[in-house]
């Protein structure tokens, strides 16, 4: 079943190493993440009617998603 879904045998995944294709420096990713956090905070600041608990939750989820996209 694994080979059907991923087109490679399972031993290839067990013996391989995980690496990224892009060679971005860490500081670039951190700057982009910080800029994203600022943009998210500015966008959520206008939505005060949702309440602070919901805004915090939405902000955390959006920041996590932005971090995952940058990581991938």
C-alpha positions in Angstrom: 0.0 0.0 0.0 2.9 2.4 0.8 4.5 1.9 -2.6 1.1 2.5 -4.3 0.7 5.9 -2.5 4.3 7.2 -2.6 5.7 5.4 -5.7 8.8 4.3 -3.9 9.5 1.3 -1.7 9.4 1.8 2.1 13.1 1.0 2.5 14.0 4.0 0.4 12.2 6.2 2.9 13.8 4.5 5.9 17.4 4.7 4.6 17.1 8.2 3.2 17.8 11.6 4.8 15.5 14.5 5.0 16.7 17.7 3.3 15.3 20.9 1.9 15.6 21.8 -1.8 16.0 25.6 -1.2 19.0 27.0 0.5 17.5 30.0 2.1 19.4 31.3 5.1 17.6 31.1 8.4 17.5 34.9 8.9 15.5 35.3 5.7 12.9 32.9 6.9 12.8 34.6 10.3 12.4 38.1 8.7 9.6 36.9 6.5 7.9 35.2 9.5 8.2 38.4 11.6 6.8 40.5 8.7 3.9 38.1 8.5 3.3 38.4 12.2 3.1 42.2 11.9 0.7 42.0 9.0 -1.5 39.4 10.8 -1.5 41.6 13.9 -2.5 44.7 11.9 -5.2 42.8 10.1 -6.7 41.4 13.3 -6.5 44.7 15.1 -9.4 46.0 13.0 -11.6 43.0 14.1 -11.9 43.9 17.8 -15.6 42.8 17.9 -14.5 39.2 17.9 -13.0 39.4 21.4 -9.4 39.0 22.6 -9.6 35.2 23.1 -10.8 34.6 19.5 -8.4 37.1 18.0 -5.5 35.4 19.9 -6.6 32.0 18.6 -6.9 33.2 15.0 -3.6 35.0 15.2 -1.8 31.9 16.5 -3.4 29.7 13.8 -2.5 32.2 11.0 1.1 32.5 12.3 1.4 28.8 12.4 0.2 28.4 8.9 2.5 31.1 7.7 5.4 29.3 9.4 4.5 26.0 7.8 4.3 27.5 4.4 7.7 29.2 4.8 9.1 25.9 6.1 7.8 23.9 3.1 
